[in-house]
Amino acid sequence: MRISNINQRRHVTLIEMLIVLVLLSMLAGVVGINVVKAMREQRFRSEVQVVVDQLRLAQDLMLIAGVDVHLKFAQDVDKKGIKFWMEANQELSENWSREVQRPHNNLTTVQYVEFEDFYKLPFESGVIDLRFLSGGSVMSRGVLRLSTSASKKYLGALEKYVCLPGYPAPIVTVNSDEECGKGEEDKDEALTRYMIEEINGKALE
């Protein structure tokens, strides 16, 4: 036995259409948020990598070319973001000079740069100065923090730390300042005093 109701019309009600539209809009919103987040994270990683590359270049110039180098950061008052540039205290070859003078876009996703200087050396007002001097015997020592927020406790902030041990070493990024061995005692206090005196002397030149 069969029962058929071929005259019954199948149709979609207005409520069902609205439910579908709401679900589609929610899905689009979630996808959009994830895309924006992924793009922000990628831009942050790219800017951090550019800074690390410049630190490595400064160290190479110091060790290979025997040049005293400063890598500086400052807020750009004319344009958006944080500008950074390299200064050499000696004349460079054409190849090295081209690398040092290569223009870079301002840091925009990285909105906060902080350097905790182990030597407590004075900086020019509003400028962070990382020093690579005397063929590697005098280098800035501390932790360079690159972040999207001034606060370390801000939820959702992106941040990386660059460890500068005060002597020539591979320059890498880590996720916490504690990974940089912060707070370790200096094994050679006499050498530390000598380095501070020499850096202070160069800063006054």
N, C-alpha and C positions, 0 to 999 in steps of 0.2 A: 504494500500500500504506500502510495506517495501523496504527500501533501505539498502543494505548491502555491505560492502567492506571487505570481509573476507580476502582478500589478503594483506590488509594494515598491515605492521609490526609495532608493538609497541616496542620502544627501548628507552634507557636512553642515552642522549647525554653526551659527556665529560664535558660540562659546568655544567650540572645538577649534575653530580657526584662530581665535584669540589665544588659546592655550598654546597652540603650535607656534604662533608668532612670539609669544613671551619666551618659550623655550629656546627658539632660534636666537633671539636677542641676547638671552643669558649666555648661550654658548659662544656667540660672537664676542661678547664682552670678556669672557674668560680667555678666549684665544687672543684677543687684542691686548689684554693685560700681560699675558705671557710673552707676546712678541715684543712689547715695549720693554719689559724687564730684561729679556734676552739681549736686545739691542743696547740697553744701558750697560749691562755687564760686559758686553763685547767692547764698547767704547772705553770703558774703564780699564779693561785689560790692555787695550791697545795703547792708551796713554801711559800706563805704568811701564809697559815695555819700552816705550820711547825714552822715558826717564832713565831706566836701567841701562839702556844702550848708551846714553850720554855719559852716565857714570863710568861705564866700561871704557868708553873712548877717552875720558879724562885720565883714567888710570893707565891706559896704553900710552897716551902722550907723555905722561910722567915717566913711565918705565922705559919705553922704547926710544922716544925722542929726547928725553931728559929735560922736559919743559915743565915749568910750574904752571898749574892750571887751577882755575876756579870755576865751579858750576854754581850759578846763582838762580834764585827763584824770587819773584816779586809779583804783587798784584798789579795787573795792567789797568792803569787809571783811564786810559783812552779806549780800550777795547775790553770785551768781556773775557774773564778767565784769568789764569795765572801764567805769566810769561816766564820762560827760563832760557838762559843763554850761557855760553862758555867764554871765558876770558883766559888768554895765555900771557904770561909775563915776558916771553921772549918771542923773537921773530920765528915764524914757522915756514916750513917748505910749502910749495904750492899745493901738494896733495893734502897735507895736514891742514893747511889754512882753509882749503875748500870744505873739509869736513867740519871744522870748528865753526865756520861762518854759515853753514847750511841753515836756512830758515826753518823754524818749526811753528806749527800752529799752537796757540795758547791751550793750556789745559783747561777744559770746560767741564768734563764729567768729573775729573779730579778737582774738587772744589776747595780742598784744604791740604796744605803742605806744612808739616811740622818736623823740626829736627831737634831731638834731645841730645845736646852736645855734651859728651863726657868731659871735655876739657873746659867747658863753660867760657868759651872764647867770645869776645864781643863781635856782633855783626853790625853792618851798616843798617841804619834804621829802616825797617820794612823789607829787608833783604836777607834771605838765607844764603849763606856762602859756604859751600863745601869745598875744601881745600885738598889739592893733590900736589905736594911740594917735595923738593929736595930728593928727587929720584926714588921716592917711596919711604924715606925716613921720617917724613912729616905728612900725616894725612888726618883729615877729620875723622873723629871717632864718635860713634853714637848710632842712633836709630832714626831713620828717615821714614816718617809716616805719610802715606798718601791715602786720602779718604774722600768720600762724598759728603762727609759731615764733620763739623768741628768737634762734636761729642763722640767719644769712644763708645758710649752706651746707647747711641741712637739706633733704634730698631730698624733694620732694613738697610743700614749704611754699608757701603762697600769700602773695604780698606785693605791695604797691603803695607808691609813693613820691609824696608831695605836695611840690611845690617852693614854698617861700615866699621870694621874692627880697628881702624887706625894704622893698618899696615896693608901692603899689597895682598889681596886675596880675591878669590872668585866672588863677584857681586851677584847676589841672588835675592829674591823676594820671599818673605815668609808671611804667615797669617797672624802672627802674634809677636809683640815686642819681646816676650819672654823667650822666644826661640833664638833671639840674638845674644843670649847669655848676659842679659842686662843685670847689673849688680855684682858681677864677678870681680874679685879683688885683682888689682894689677900686680903681676908677679915681679915687676921690675920698677919700683917707684923712682929710682934715679933716672931711668930712661924716660919715664913719663914726665918728670919735671923738666928734663932737657928738651923734650919735644914741645912742651907748652911754652917754654922760654923762646925757642926758635920760631914757633908759629907766631907768638906775640911780636917778636922782632920783625918778622916779615910783614905782619899786618900794619906796622907803623911805617914801613918803608914807602 
